[in-house]
Amino acid sequence: MNSLDWIDAAAACTLLGVKPQTLYAYVSRGQLRAEADAQDARRSLYFRPDVETLLRQNRRPRARGEVAEQAIRWGDPVLVTAISEVRDGMLWLRGRSVEDCAETMTPEQMAAHLCGLSRVDLPDVETSVTGSTPVARAMQALAGAVEGAAPLTALSEPEIACEAGRLISLVANALLGGSQGGSLQQRFAGAWALDGSGEDDLRRALVLLSDHELNPSTFAVRIAASTGASLPAALLCGLSTLSGARHGGASALARSALEAAMRWDMEAFLNAQAGHSAYGFGYGHPLYPDGDPRARLMLARLDPEHPARRAERQLSERLALAPNVDTGLAALGLAHGLPADAGFAIFAAGRLAGWIAHALEQARSGALIRPRARYVPG
């Protein structure tokens, strides 16, 4: 490549007047081409003509309709929230770093923190569902909870705390396929026969997955809550969105990537994924140019010489990308011998706390989320 046509991240950010997170969002949307630096595979270079095109576009006045159309694409929708933000390469949850939360909080304390409640307790609930997969059972449980559920705005704070705890308990048991008792981490550790160290790894993972800004499933929850839907109905929207292969389902493909590398079949796996972003199987993240802190915090707890960790490092070096949270979940599952669908179950159970917090915030705002459409004859 012509070296004059490629510039580093600092130069690109200076020209565009943006932060690195925005630069990576441009790359993820295909608006800006990036290549590994031949002299240093740990950093990327950016195509100067693309940067200049973006600069011209950003400077010219745009009609309101065009701005609105662009705002629904990856990384750009913005809602005001006091719950979480990604800033300076770290996830912050109501003012506390996710690293601090993972060190000191249980999932129940995390739910209370995100929701602004004094406490959230998980009651013992009977769960009778028949689905063959965690997502099918959890959807069935939430659908059953919709009947008779009151609107969020009609609930007092103590009632909200009770409903939050009941629904987390209900969904967790459905994900695990049986009626469990105790804390969230105890239920998962008991179902999967983990020791104390494994249980603490689960606790940390559940906290790390509790919220992540305005991701697709959280946006779906907020849309439902904005219409006055009940909490179980809003959570059902979030769970349905999470089930997609490009969201909560990505941990399954990330596990396949690690398993391929563990059996010395990495290149065949990568060839099969040709044309697809490595983000979809656990590597790179547009919001974290220096690496996903949630993945780093999960992986740091695992034996660095475990085959899954060696596979993770091998893929990361081959792709010149840091692992994201989906690889963290996949490695956690392989290191502890968890079921193949454990990654999704942990993701869904942990994210319930954030979904509930966002549903509450949206309902209390009184604002209806309703984008416009631009008709184009097909």
C-alpha positions in Angstrom: 0.0 0.0 0.0 1.1 3.6 -0.6 2.3 4.8 2.8 1.2 8.4 2.0 -2.4 7.2 1.8 -2.4 5.8 5.3 -2.3 7.6 8.6 -2.3 6.5 12.3 -5.2 6.8 14.7 -3.9 10.0 16.3 -3.7 11.8 13.0 -7.1 10.6 11.9 -8.7 11.7 15.1 -7.0 15.1 14.9 -8.2 15.6 11.3 -11.8 14.6 12.1 -11.9 16.1 15.5 -13.3 12.9 17.1 -12.3 10.5 19.8 -10.9 7.0 19.1 -14.2 5.4 19.9 -15.8 7.4 17.1 -13.0 6.5 14.7 -13.6 2.8 15.4 -17.4 3.2 14.9 -16.6 4.6 11.4 -14.6 1.5 10.7 -17.3 -0.8 11.9 -19.9 0.9 9.7 -17.7 0.5 6.6 -17.2 4.3 6.3 -13.4 4.2 7.0 -11.0 1.5 5.8 -8.3 0.3 8.2 -5.3 -2.0 7.8 -2.7 -3.4 10.2 0.5 -1.5 10.3 3.2 -3.6 8.5 5.8 -2.3 11.0 3.7 -2.9 14.1 0.8 -5.3 14.0 -0.5 -4.0 17.3 -1.8 -0.8 15.7 -3.9 0.1 12.7 -3.6 2.7 9.9 -6.5 4.5 8.3 -7.1 5.3 4.6 -6.5 9.1 4.3 -9.0 9.6 1.3 -11.7 8.0 3.5 -10.9 10.4 6.3 -11.0 13.3 4.0 -14.4 12.2 2.6 -15.8 11.9 6.2 -14.4 15.4 7.0 -16.2 16.9 4.0 -19.5 15.1 4.9 -19.2 16.2 8.5 -18.7 19.9 7.5 -21.6 20.3 5.1 -25.0 21.1 6.4 -27.4 18.1 6.4 -31.1 18.0 6.3 -32.9 16.8 9.4 -34.2 13.7 7.6 -30.6 12.7 6.6 -29.3 13.2 10.1 -32.2 11.1 11.5 -31.5 8.3 9.0 -27.8 8.2 9.9 -28.6 8.2 13.6 -30.1 4.7 13.6 -26.9 3.0 12.5 -24.3 1.2 14.7 -22.9 3.4 17.4 -24.8 6.6 16.7 -28.3 6.5 18.5 -28.0 8.6 21.6 -30.4 8.6 24.6 -29.7 10.5 27.7 -29.1 8.0 30.6 -27.7 8.0 34.1 -27.1 4.3 34.0 -23.9 3.5 32.0 -21.4 4.9 29.6 -18.2 3.8 27.8 -15.5 6.4 28.4 -11.7 6.3 28.1 -11.7 2.6 27.3 -13.7 1.7 30.4 -17.3 0.9 31.1 -18.8 3.0 33.9 -21.9 1.9 35.7 -23.6 4.8 37.6 -20.3 6.4 38.2 -18.3 3.3 39.1 -16.0 1.4 36.8 -17.1 -2.1 35.8 -13.7 -3.3 37.2 -14.5 -1.9 40.6 -18.0 -3.4 40.5 -16.7 -6.9 39.5 -14.3 -6.8 42.4 -16.8 -5.8 45.1 -20.4 -6.6 44.1 -22.7 -9.5 43.9 -25.2 -9.6 40.9 -28.0 -8.6 43.3 -26.0 -5.6 44.6 -25.3 -4.7 40.9 -29.0 -4.8 40.1 -29.8 -2.5 43.1 -27.0 -0.2 42.1 -28.1 0.1 38.5 -31.8 0.5 39.4 -31.2 3.0 42.1 -32.8 0.7 44.7 -31.7 0.1 48.3 -31.6 -3.7 47.7 -32.8 -6.4 45.4 -33.4 -9.9 46.8 -34.1 -13.1 44.8 -37.0 -15.1 46.2 -37.4 -18.8 45.6 -39.9 -19.2 42.7 -41.3 -22.3 41.1 -40.4 -22.4 37.4 -42.3 -24.8 35.2 -41.1 -24.6 31.6 -40.6 -27.2 28.9 -38.3 -25.6 26.3 -35.2 -27.5 25.2 -32.9 -24.5 25.2 -32.2 -21.7 27.7 -33.6 -19.0 25.5 -36.8 -20.9 24.8 -37.4 -21.6 28.4 -36.6 -18.0 29.5 -39.0 -16.7 26.8 -41.7 -19.1 28.0 -41.3 -18.0 31.6 -41.4 -14.3 30.8 -44.5 -14.7 28.5 -46.2 -16.4 31.4 -45.4 -13.5 33.7 -46.9 -10.9 31.4 -50.5 -11.7 32.3 -51.7 -9.5 35.1 -48.4 -7.5 35.3 -48.9 -3.8 36.2 -47.3 -0.9 34.3 -44.0 0.2 35.7 -45.3 3.7 36.4 -48.0 2.2 38.7 -45.4 0.5 41.0 -43.9 1.9 44.2 -40.2 1.6 44.8 -40.7 -1.4 47.2 -42.9 -3.0 44.6 -40.3 -2.4 41.9 -37.6 -4.1 44.0 -39.8 -7.1 44.6 -40.8 -7.4 40.9 -37.1 -7.1 39.8 -36.0 -9.8 42.2 -38.9 -12.1 41.2 -38.3 -11.7 37.5 -34.5 -12.2 37.8 -35.2 -15.4 39.9 -37.8 -16.6 37.4 -35.6 -16.1 34.3 -32.5 -17.5 36.0 -34.3 -20.7 36.9 -35.7 -21.0 33.4 -32.3 -20.5 31.8 -31.0 -23.3 34.0 -34.0 -25.5 33.5 -35.1 -26.0 37.1 -36.2 -24.4 40.3 -33.1 -23.3 42.1 -32.7 -21.3 45.3 -30.1 -18.9 46.7 -28.2 -16.1 45.1 -27.8 -15.8 41.3 -24.2 -17.0 41.4 -25.1 -19.9 43.7 -27.8 -21.1 41.4 -25.5 -21.3 38.4 -22.6 -22.8 40.4 -24.9 -25.4 41.9 -26.4 -26.3 38.5 -23.0 -26.7 37.0 -21.2 -28.3 40.0 -18.6 -25.5 40.4 -16.3 -25.1 43.3 -15.8 -21.8 45.2 -13.3 -20.4 42.7 -15.6 -21.2 39.8 -18.5 -19.7 41.6 -16.6 -16.4 42.1 -15.6 -16.4 38.4 -19.4 -16.7 37.6 -20.1 -13.8 40.0 -17.7 -11.6 38.3 -19.0 -12.5 34.8 -22.6 -11.8 35.8 -21.6 -8.4 37.1 -19.4 -7.6 34.1 -22.4 -8.5 31.8 -24.9 -6.4 33.8 -25.1 -3.5 31.4 -23.4 -2.0 28.4 -24.9 1.3 27.3 -27.4 1.3 24.5 -26.8 -2.1 23.0 -29.5 -3.6 20.7 -31.3 -5.6 23.4 -31.3 -2.7 25.9 -32.7 -0.4 23.1 -35.5 -3.0 22.5 -36.3 -2.9 26.2 -36.4 0.8 26.3 -38.7 1.0 23.2 -41.2 -1.4 24.9 -41.0 0.5 28.2 -41.6 3.8 26.4 -45.0 2.5 25.3 -46.1 1.7 28.8 -45.5 -2.1 28.6 -45.1 -4.0 31.8 -41.6 -5.0 33.0 -41.9 -8.7 32.0 -43.1 -7.6 28.5 -40.1 -5.3 28.2 -37.7 -7.9 29.3 -39.2 -10.4 26.8 -38.3 -7.9 24.0 -34.8 -7.7 25.3 -34.4 -11.4 25.5 -35.7 -11.9 22.0 -33.2 -9.4 20.7 -30.4 -10.9 22.7 -31.1 -14.3 21.2 -29.7 -13.2 17.8 -26.4 -14.6 16.5 -25.0 -11.1 16.2 -25.7 -10.3 19.9 -26.0 -12.8 22.7 -25.5 -15.7 20.4 -22.0 -14.5 19.4 -20.5 -16.3 22.4 -21.4 -19.7 20.7 -19.4 -18.8 17.6 -16.6 -17.4 19.8 -16.5 -20.8 21.6 -16.3 -22.5 18.2 -13.3 -20.3 17.3 -11.5 -21.3 20.4 -12.3 -25.0 20.0 -11.0 -24.8 16.4 -7.7 -23.3 17.6 -7.5 -25.9 20.4 -7.6 -28.7 17.8 -5.1 -26.9 15.5 -7.8 -26.1 13.0 -7.8 -22.3 13.3 -7.1 -21.5 9.7 -10.0 -23.6 8.5 -12.3 -21.8 10.9 -11.1 -18.4 9.7 -11.4 -19.4 6.1 -15.0 -20.3 6.8 -15.6 -16.9 8.3 -14.0 -15.0 5.4 -16.0 -11.9 4.6 -17.4 -11.7 8.1 -16.1 -9.3 10.9 -14.1 -10.9 13.6 -16.3 -9.0 16.0 -18.9 -11.7 15.3 -16.8 -14.4 16.8 -15.2 -12.6 19.7 -12.4 -10.3 18.5 -12.3 -6.5 18.3 -14.8 -4.0 19.6 -15.6 -0.6 18.0 -16.0 1.0 21.5 -12.8 -0.3 22.8 -9.8 0.4 20.5 -7.4 -0.9 23.2 -9.4 -4.0 24.1 -12.7 -4.8 25.9 -12.1 -4.4 29.6 -14.8 -7.0 30.4 -12.9 -9.7 28.4 -9.6 -8.7 30.1 -11.2 -9.0 33.5 -12.7 -12.4 32.8 -9.7 -13.9 31.1 -7.3 -12.7 33.9 -9.1 -15.0 36.3 -8.4 -18.1 34.2 -5.2 -20.3 34.1 -3.1 -18.7 31.4 -1.8 -22.1 30.3 -5.3 -23.6 29.9 -5.8 -24.7 26.2 -8.7 -22.2 25.9 -6.4 -19.3 27.0 -3.6 -20.4 24.6 -6.2 -20.6 21.8 -7.5 -17.1 22.7 -4.0 -15.6 22.5 -3.2 -17.5 19.2 -6.4 -16.1 17.6 -5.7 -12.6 18.9 -2.2 -12.6 17.5 -3.4 -14.0 14.2 -6.1 -11.4 13.8 -4.2 -8.5 15.4 -7.3 -7.8 17.5 -8.0 -8.0 21.3 -10.6 -10.4 22.5 -14.0 -9.0 23.3 -16.5 -10.2 26.0 -17.8 -13.0 23.8 -14.4 -14.6 23.8 -14.2 -14.0 27.5 -17.5 -16.0 28.0 -16.4 -18.7 25.7 -13.0 -19.2 27.5 -14.8 -19.1 30.9 -17.1 -21.9 29.7 -14.3 -24.1 28.3 -12.0 -23.5 31.3 -14.7 -24.7 33.7 -16.3 -27.4 31.6 -19.6 -25.6 31.3 -22.4 -26.6 28.8 -22.1 -25.3 25.3 -24.9 -22.8 25.8 -23.5 -21.5 29.1 -22.2 -18.3 27.5 -25.7 -17.2 26.5 -27.2 -18.2 29.8 -24.7 -16.1 31.8 -25.1 -13.2 29.4 -28.9 -13.2 29.7 -28.9 -13.6 33.5 -26.4 -10.9 34.0 -28.0 -8.4 31.6 -31.4 -8.6 33.3 -30.1 -6.0 35.9 -29.4 -3.5 33.2 -32.5 -4.1 31.3 -34.6 -3.5 34.4 -32.7 -0.3 35.1 -33.2 1.0 31.6 -36.9 0.0 31.5 -37.4 2.0 34.8 -35.5 5.0 33.5 -37.4 5.1 30.2 -40.8 4.6 31.8 -40.2 7.4 34.2 -39.1 9.8 31.5 -42.5 9.6 29.8 -40.9 9.8 26.4 -42.1 7.6 23.5 -39.3 6.2 21.3 -40.7 6.5 17.7 -38.2 6.9 14.8 -39.5 8.1 11.3 -39.2 6.1 8.1 -38.0 7.4 4.7 -39.9 5.7 1.9 -37.9 4.4 -1.0 -39.8 2.5 -3.7 -38.6 -1.1 -3.9 
